[in-house]
Amino acid sequence: MSKVLFWDVPLFGHVNPSLGLVEELSQRGEQVIYYSTDTFKSKIEQAGAIYRYNYECDVFQKILCENQIMPSAKSYIEFFNKVLTSIDPAINYMIEQHNLEKFDYIVYGSLLTYGKILSEILEIPSISMFSLLASVNDLTGTYKDNNMVDYQNIAQSLCYHKISDKISLKYGIKFPLLQDLFFNKGDLNIIFTSKSFMPNPEYYDSSYIFMGPASNPDDGSVDFPFDKLINQKVIYISLGTIFGATEYKLYQIFFDAFKDTEYIVVMSAHNADMHNMKIPPNFIIRNYIPQTKLLKYIKGAIIHGGANTTNDLLKHAIPFIVIPIANDQFFMGKRCEALHLAICLDKNCISPTLVANSVNQVLSDPIYMKNLKIMQENFNACGGYQEATDRILTFIAHK
């Protein structure tokens, strides 16, 4: 039995996909110790891991969320500076934990800046989980169309060189390039999709495991009126957990697009205050919706392009449109559109009519369902958590 350090970004879109791997490793006899925040304590323990609170995860989560809600050149500079200055205390804490626990290997989220650095300092094998599906090259091309910041130019405005020199000298390692701080490749790399979804397969060597879509556990304690959805034409709308309280203009467009229609619209509006908005009677709005249970009822969806929800819809061959809001969502939306799996809309150039027509198009044009079925078959052919765990254990056994 090995002792495994799990460390990931404490956001639903990152922790949820990791839990199936935690469960599989635990069932195979590995002792998993998962460092996160209290939001995920129950889920982590249910998956079979030992939960440990990590203050640095709270800090990293706050930094990420602040930047995604207010993206601008100035905020990106502030974002990178905050991340860079958080590295040393985060690493120091985990070194202390390692001295107590003696971890055999580490599994970390690729977006977590500290993961690869820690594995090199501790000289233990590393497994990286890619919830964010785009590569650096994919995002560079995508972001140029959305006023995102160029890595090489922004580095000149940062404390990057000061921090990198400090960490390199202190621990005797080579500090990652700035653009690699959020694409932390490990000795093995798990990607939660099929290789057929990726636009540039030449980027991925044999260390990458395309395990297919992740399982996303629902909160079984949530009460939801599923009986109202039986034999109805249901549209699902979700803008994710970060942007749920920021996109009120979009919510109004959705209201205007689908009021007085035959659709029942189920909308997840995380932490959104809608008491001043006139909600149409055919809308069911909740702070949290058990998405996995909902899938069998819905005919189509409107999403922001988060990887987990996108994969859920592809896995179940459900037609959808994408309205990206930030970061890799632009890549996801454009990739789905390029494969004729979905329609991608610009949130700054939409109207109720365009949204309604786009939903009707993906529901009625057979090309979308044809391609969704092909992708569904590709997903089903992937090895899932079992294959990923087999590869991990075989790799560790030979180290």
C-alpha positions in Angstrom: 0.0 0.0 0.0 1.3 3.4 -1.0 0.5 6.7 0.7 -0.8 9.2 -1.8 -0.9 13.0 -1.6 -3.9 14.5 -3.5 -3.8 18.2 -4.0 -6.1 20.2 -6.3 -7.8 23.5 -6.9 -10.8 23.7 -4.5 -13.4 24.4 -7.2 -16.2 22.0 -8.2 -15.0 21.7 -11.8 -11.6 20.4 -10.5 -12.4 18.4 -7.4 -15.4 16.5 -8.7 -13.5 14.8 -11.6 -10.8 13.7 -9.2 -13.1 11.9 -6.8 -13.6 8.9 -9.1 -9.8 8.4 -9.1 -9.7 8.8 -5.4 -12.3 6.1 -5.0 -10.6 3.7 -7.4 -7.2 4.1 -5.8 -8.7 3.7 -2.3 -10.5 0.5 -3.4 -7.2 -0.9 -4.7 -5.6 -0.4 -1.2 -3.9 3.0 -1.6 -4.1 5.4 1.3 -5.2 8.7 -0.1 -4.8 11.9 1.9 -6.6 14.8 0.1 -5.8 18.4 1.0 -8.6 20.8 0.2 -11.2 23.1 1.8 -14.2 22.3 4.0 -16.6 22.7 1.0 -15.4 19.4 -0.3 -14.8 17.5 3.0 -17.9 15.3 2.8 -17.4 14.3 -0.9 -13.7 13.6 -0.3 -14.4 11.3 2.6 -17.2 9.6 0.8 -14.8 8.8 -2.0 -12.6 6.9 0.6 -9.8 9.5 1.2 -8.6 11.1 4.4 -9.5 14.8 4.3 -7.1 17.5 5.5 -7.9 21.2 5.5 -5.4 23.3 3.6 -5.3 27.1 4.1 -3.3 27.6 0.9 -6.1 26.0 -1.1 -8.5 28.6 0.3 -6.0 31.3 -0.8 -5.6 29.9 -4.3 -9.4 29.5 -4.7 -9.9 33.2 -3.8 -7.2 34.4 -6.2 -8.7 32.3 -9.1 -12.3 33.4 -8.5 -11.4 37.1 -8.2 -9.6 37.1 -11.5 -12.2 35.1 -13.5 -14.9 37.5 -12.5 -12.9 40.7 -13.4 -10.6 39.8 -16.3 -8.5 42.6 -17.6 -4.8 43.3 -18.3 -4.4 44.9 -14.9 -6.2 42.1 -13.0 -4.2 39.5 -14.8 -1.0 41.1 -13.6 -2.3 41.3 -10.1 -3.5 37.6 -10.4 -0.1 36.3 -11.4 1.7 38.3 -8.7 -0.7 36.9 -6.1 -0.1 33.3 -7.3 3.6 33.7 -7.4 3.8 35.1 -3.9 1.7 32.2 -2.6 4.0 29.5 -3.8 6.7 29.5 -1.1 4.3 29.3 1.9 2.2 26.6 0.2 5.3 24.6 -0.6 6.7 25.0 2.9 3.5 23.7 4.5 3.4 20.6 2.3 7.0 19.8 2.9 6.1 19.8 6.6 3.3 17.4 5.9 5.5 15.2 3.9 8.0 15.0 6.7 5.2 13.7 8.9 3.4 11.4 6.3 6.2 10.3 4.0 4.1 10.3 0.8 5.0 7.8 -1.9 3.7 9.9 -4.8 1.5 12.9 -5.5 -1.6 13.4 -7.6 -2.4 17.0 -8.4 -4.6 19.2 -10.6 -2.7 20.6 -13.6 -4.0 24.1 -12.8 -2.6 24.0 -9.2 0.6 26.0 -9.5 2.4 24.2 -6.6 2.0 20.5 -7.7 4.9 20.0 -10.1 7.2 22.2 -8.0 6.5 20.1 -4.9 7.0 16.8 -6.6 10.4 17.9 -7.8 11.4 19.2 -4.4 10.3 15.9 -2.7 11.6 13.8 -5.5 8.5 11.7 -5.6 6.6 10.5 -8.7 3.9 12.8 -10.0 0.5 12.3 -11.7 -1.2 15.4 -13.1 -5.0 15.6 -13.7 -6.1 17.8 -16.6 -9.6 19.1 -15.9 -8.8 22.0 -18.2 -8.6 20.4 -21.6 -6.9 23.1 -23.6 -3.1 23.2 -24.0 -1.0 26.3 -23.7 -0.9 26.5 -27.5 -4.6 26.1 -27.8 -5.3 28.8 -25.3 -2.8 31.2 -26.7 -4.6 31.1 -30.0 -8.0 31.3 -28.4 -7.2 34.1 -26.0 -5.9 36.4 -28.7 -9.5 36.7 -29.9 -10.7 37.7 -26.5 -8.2 40.3 -25.3 -6.4 37.9 -23.0 -2.8 38.6 -21.8 0.3 37.3 -23.7 2.5 35.3 -21.3 5.8 36.7 -22.5 4.7 40.3 -22.3 3.1 40.1 -18.9 6.2 38.4 -17.4 7.9 41.8 -17.6 5.3 43.3 -15.2 5.6 40.6 -12.6 7.7 39.5 -9.7 8.2 36.3 -11.7 12.0 36.5 -11.9 12.4 37.4 -8.3 10.2 34.5 -7.1 11.6 32.0 -9.6 15.2 32.8 -8.6 14.3 32.5 -4.9 12.5 29.1 -5.2 15.2 27.7 -7.5 18.0 28.7 -5.2 16.2 27.6 -2.0 15.2 24.1 -3.2 17.7 23.4 -6.0 15.1 23.0 -8.8 14.4 24.5 -12.1 11.4 26.8 -11.7 8.7 26.5 -14.4 8.2 29.0 -17.1 5.3 31.4 -16.4 3.0 29.8 -19.0 3.6 26.3 -17.4 2.5 27.4 -13.9 -1.1 26.4 -14.8 -0.3 23.5 -17.1 1.7 21.3 -14.8 2.6 18.2 -16.6 3.5 15.2 -14.4 5.3 11.9 -14.9 1.8 10.6 -15.9 -1.0 12.8 -17.1 -4.7 12.1 -16.9 -7.1 13.9 -19.3 -10.8 13.8 -18.7 -11.9 13.4 -22.3 -11.3 11.3 -25.5 -8.3 12.0 -27.7 -10.8 12.5 -30.6 -12.0 15.7 -28.9 -8.5 17.3 -28.9 -7.5 19.5 -31.9 -3.8 18.8 -31.8 -3.0 15.2 -30.8 0.7 15.8 -31.6 0.9 17.8 -28.3 0.4 14.6 -26.3 3.1 12.0 -25.7 2.7 8.5 -24.3 2.6 9.8 -20.7 -1.0 11.1 -21.4 -4.0 8.9 -20.5 -7.2 9.9 -22.2 -9.6 8.2 -19.8 -12.8 9.7 -21.1 -15.3 11.9 -19.2 -15.2 12.1 -15.4 -18.0 11.0 -13.2 -19.5 14.0 -11.3 -21.2 13.0 -8.1 -24.5 14.7 -7.2 -25.5 15.9 -3.7 -28.1 13.3 -2.9 -29.6 15.5 -0.1 -30.9 18.1 -2.6 -34.7 18.2 -3.0 -35.7 18.8 -6.6 -39.1 18.5 -8.3 -38.2 15.9 -11.0 -41.8 14.9 -11.3 -42.5 18.2 -13.0 -40.1 17.2 -15.8 -41.7 13.9 -16.8 -42.9 14.0 -20.5 -41.9 17.6 -20.9 -39.5 19.4 -23.3 -36.8 20.4 -20.8 -34.0 22.9 -21.5 -31.2 23.1 -19.0 -29.2 26.3 -18.4 -26.0 26.5 -16.3 -23.3 29.1 -16.2 -21.3 27.3 -13.5 -20.6 28.0 -9.9 -18.2 31.0 -10.3 -20.3 33.1 -12.7 -23.7 32.2 -11.4 -24.0 35.5 -9.6 -22.4 37.8 -12.2 -24.4 37.3 -15.5 -27.8 38.9 -14.8 -28.0 40.3 -18.3 -27.7 36.8 -19.7 -30.4 35.6 -17.3 -32.8 38.2 -18.6 -32.0 37.2 -22.2 -32.9 33.6 -21.2 -36.1 34.7 -19.6 -37.1 36.6 -22.8 -36.0 33.8 -25.1 -38.1 31.0 -23.5 -41.1 32.7 -21.8 -44.4 31.7 -23.2 -42.9 28.7 -25.0 -43.5 24.9 -24.7 -40.2 24.4 -22.9 -39.7 23.8 -19.2 -36.5 25.6 -18.4 -34.3 24.3 -15.5 -31.7 26.9 -14.6 -28.8 26.7 -12.1 -28.1 30.2 -10.8 -25.4 29.7 -8.2 -25.6 32.4 -5.5 -27.6 34.6 -7.8 -30.1 37.1 -6.2 -33.2 37.2 -8.4 -35.7 38.8 -6.2 -35.9 41.9 -8.4 -36.3 39.9 -11.6 -39.6 38.7 -13.1 -39.1 35.0 -13.5 -41.4 33.3 -16.1 -43.6 30.6 -14.7 -42.0 27.9 -17.0 -38.6 28.4 -15.3 -37.4 26.3 -12.4 -34.4 28.0 -10.8 -32.2 26.6 -8.0 -28.9 27.6 -6.4 -27.8 24.0 -6.9 -29.2 21.3 -9.3 -28.3 17.6 -9.2 -27.0 17.7 -12.7 -26.3 14.0 -13.2 -29.8 13.0 -12.2 -31.2 15.8 -14.4 -29.5 14.6 -17.6 -32.1 11.9 -18.5 -34.9 14.5 -18.6 -33.4 17.3 -20.7 -33.7 17.7 -24.5 -31.2 20.5 -24.9 -28.9 22.8 -22.9 -27.2 26.2 -22.7 -23.9 26.2 -20.9 -20.8 28.4 -20.4 -18.4 25.8 -21.6 -17.0 24.4 -18.4 -15.3 21.1 -19.1 -17.4 19.0 -16.7 -20.8 20.1 -17.9 -19.7 19.9 -21.6 -18.5 16.3 -21.0 -21.7 15.4 -19.3 -23.7 16.6 -22.3 -21.4 14.9 -24.8 -21.4 11.7 -22.9 -25.2 11.6 -23.0 -25.5 13.0 -26.6 -27.6 16.0 -25.5 -27.7 18.9 -28.0 -26.5 22.3 -26.6 -25.2 25.7 -27.2 -22.2 27.3 -25.6 -21.9 30.9 -24.4 -18.3 31.2 -23.1 -17.6 33.7 -20.3 -13.9 33.3 -19.4 -10.7 31.4 -19.9 -10.7 27.9 -21.4 -14.5 28.2 -22.0 -13.7 29.9 -25.3 -11.6 27.0 -26.4 -14.3 24.5 -25.3 -17.1 26.4 -27.2 -15.1 26.9 -30.4 -13.9 23.2 -30.3 -17.5 21.9 -30.0 -18.6 24.2 -32.8 -15.7 23.1 -35.0 -16.7 19.5 -34.5 -20.4 20.4 -35.2 -21.3 19.2 -31.8 -22.8 22.5 -30.7 -23.3 26.2 -31.5 -21.0 28.7 -29.8 -22.3 32.3 -29.3 -20.6 35.5 -28.2 -22.2 36.7 -25.0 -21.7 40.3 -26.0 -23.6 39.9 -29.3 -26.6 37.8 -28.4 -30.4 38.5 -28.2 -33.3 36.4 -27.0 -34.2 35.6 -30.6 -30.6 34.4 -31.4 -30.5 32.2 -28.3 -33.9 30.7 -29.0 -33.1 30.1 -32.7 -29.8 28.5 -31.8 -31.3 26.1 -29.4 -34.0 25.1 -31.9 -31.3 24.6 -34.5 -29.2 22.2 -32.5 -32.4 20.3 -31.6 -33.7 20.0 -35.1 -30.6 19.8 -37.4 -29.7 16.1 -37.5 -26.0 16.9 -38.1 -25.6 17.8 -34.4 -27.1 14.5 -33.1 -25.1 12.5 -35.6 -21.8 14.0 -34.4 -22.9 13.8 -30.7 -23.5 10.1 -31.2 -20.0 9.6 -32.7 -18.4 11.5 -29.8 -20.5 9.5 -27.3 -19.1 6.2 -28.8 -15.6 7.6 -28.5 -16.2 8.4 -24.9 -17.6 5.0 -24.2 -14.5 3.4 -25.7 -12.2 5.1 -23.2 -10.9 3.1 -20.3 -12.2 5.4 -17.5 -11.0 5.5 -14.0 -10.1 1.8 -14.1 -7.6 2.2 -16.9 -6.1 5.4 -15.3 -5.7 3.6 -12.0 -4.1 0.6 -13.7 -1.6 2.8 -15.4 -0.8 4.7 -12.2 -0.2 1.5 -10.1 1.9 -0.1 -12.9 3.9 3.1 -13.1 4.5 3.4 -9.4 5.4 -0.3 -9.1 8.2 0.2 -11.5 9.6 3.3 -9.9 
